[in-house]
Amino acid sequence: MKNVVILGSTGSIGTSTLDVVRNLNHKYKVVALSANSQWELLSKQVNEFKPEHVSLADERCVDSLRNSLSDNSVQILTGEDSVREMVSQENVDIVLSAIVGGAGLPAAIEVIKNGKTLALANKEALVMAGGLIMPMAKEHGVNIIPVDSEHSAVLQALRAGRRDEVKKIIITASGGPFRNHPKEKLSEVTREEALNHPTWNMGNKITIDSATLMNKALEVIEAKWLFGLDASQIEVVIHPESIIHSLVEFCDGSVIAQMGLPDMKVPIQFALTYPDRENGNVKSLDLAELGTLNFQKPDMDKFPALRLGYEVVEKGGTMGATFNAANEVAVQEFLDNKIKFTDITKAVEHVMKEHNFIKDPTLQDIMDADEYARKETKICLS
Ligand SMILES: NC(=O)c1ccc[n+]([C@@H]2O[C@H](COP(=O)([O-])OP(=O)(O)OC[C@H]3O[C@@H](n4cnc5c(N)ncnc54)[C@H](OP(=O)(O)O)[C@@H]3O)[C@@H](O)[C@H]2O)c1
């Protein structure tokens, strides 16, 4: 029996993680859950999984949660120290972080400092501070297991050889809903069109990131930190069917792909059971039924976000935090119908150019870059 904490349990990844835990049938026990404000769903999760601790980032929702619970034994936490309180418990084996955005960075750091295995869906934490997080994980002997399907695929494919035999990795991208949309019409696309992802059903922020290809840029940066690669070793290919989740090319020319139907339960379960595998509750892949798989080069002129992602990989320092924060603010403005779709990437590029770059930042420098980028993005979009 392994004890698991799920941060962001009310989101798309969080609820899929609870599905996986249900299917793993008593091999995993949920000892803590967290959310931002969705207390009603959290309350249902608490009643079913009976964790010891539960936390809500939004303090205004705590009373509603407390009044809704039938069991008084669960400890309800809020405020800055709540994640530390949950992940520092001696019985915790693994923490799956599915918080969305930069809000997940302090949580990731707490998990690492407490020496717990980190199953990481919250790629933004690595994008912001991979240069600090990876050495910190090494120092504390912590394994960071990716939940992102592409990075899970790379982790699985890497098992086919030694690290010094790896030539490059190839990350696949569905291309999002506007893959075949004319470039000059992108500025007119609506929020609803952008939220209509062709292959994956995800939270709003990552769905917009997939439409701009910002998500692929975030993943290229994530791959740099997770696997210790430089920009020339990370390739992106558009693969609309989302059946091959990513590939690793070895020095002898062998290319190992990880495949499966697009279902986040597979990489989530692999992250929980790593390095072992357990029976999964997912449909088998039928290649004959699929018939054809397609691949194309990404169009960086139409989707400049990917080019910006490579710039972040090359520059490092505070560029990741700036890129991420500017994107988060711009995506929210788009979701609020305040800006055009194409303004998202333009704003990110502008803020990356304007910011005061620091090559070897401290955590405080990273938090400052994040704060600056949020303010500057608001200003440039107003
Ligand atoms: N969805 C996918 O298929 C997928 C695939 C790969 C990677 N990821 C990554 O996984 C992460 C989560 O994505 P998602 O699609 O599951 O997002 P989501 O559906 O929006 O869920 C986000 C979760 O984070 C919580 N949260 C939001 N703001 C918070 C804050 N300030 N403090 C604490 N908790 C907060 C939310 O709580 P409330 O519900 O109370 O707001 C919710 O539980 C993202 O980093 C994303 O890039 C997602």
The ligand as a Gaussian input file, in Angstrom:
#p B3LYP/6-31G(d) Opt

LIG

0 1
 N       -5.427000      18.167000     -18.381000
 C       -4.532000      17.428000     -18.999000
 O       -4.858000      16.508000     -19.743000
 C       -3.060000      17.687000     -18.768000
 C       -2.114000      16.938000     -19.472000
 C       -0.762000      17.136000     -19.213000
 C       -0.372000      18.072000     -18.281000
 N       -1.308000      18.811000     -17.616000
 C       -0.876000      19.807000     -16.643000
 O       -1.472000      19.485000     -15.385000
 C       -1.765000      20.686000     -14.664000
 C       -3.246000      20.704000     -14.329000
 O       -3.983000      20.757000     -15.527000
 P       -5.559000      20.517000     -15.548000
 O       -5.942000      20.506000     -16.967000
 O       -5.911000      19.364000     -14.678000
 O       -6.072000      21.901000     -14.879000
 P       -7.494000      22.211000     -14.248000
 O       -8.508000      21.267000     -14.726000
 O       -7.711000      23.652000     -14.437000
 O       -7.260000      21.907000     -12.672000
 C       -6.367000      22.677000     -11.911000
 C       -6.384000      22.241000     -10.458000
 O       -5.522000      23.149000      -9.715000
 C       -6.288000      23.773000      -8.656000
 N       -5.794000      25.138000      -8.494000
 C       -5.965000      26.186000      -9.348000
 N       -5.360000      27.286000      -8.862000
 C       -4.812000      26.932000      -7.672000
 C       -4.087000      27.649000      -6.672000
 N       -3.816000      28.965000      -6.789000
 N       -3.645000      26.965000      -5.584000
 C       -3.942000      25.652000      -5.446000
 N       -4.638000      24.932000      -6.342000
 C       -5.068000      25.565000      -7.435000
 C       -7.725000      23.723000      -9.136000
 O       -8.630000      23.870000      -8.044000
 P      -10.167000      24.351000      -8.318000
 O      -10.799000      23.231000      -9.075000
 O      -10.728000      24.517000      -6.946000
 O      -10.082000      25.618000      -9.104000
 C       -7.759000      22.329000      -9.778000
 O       -7.851000      21.345000      -8.790000
 C       -1.324000      21.841000     -15.579000
 O       -0.033000      22.243000     -15.230000
 C       -1.326000      21.226000     -16.962000
 O       -0.412000      21.863000     -17.840000
 C       -2.640000      18.636000     -17.845000

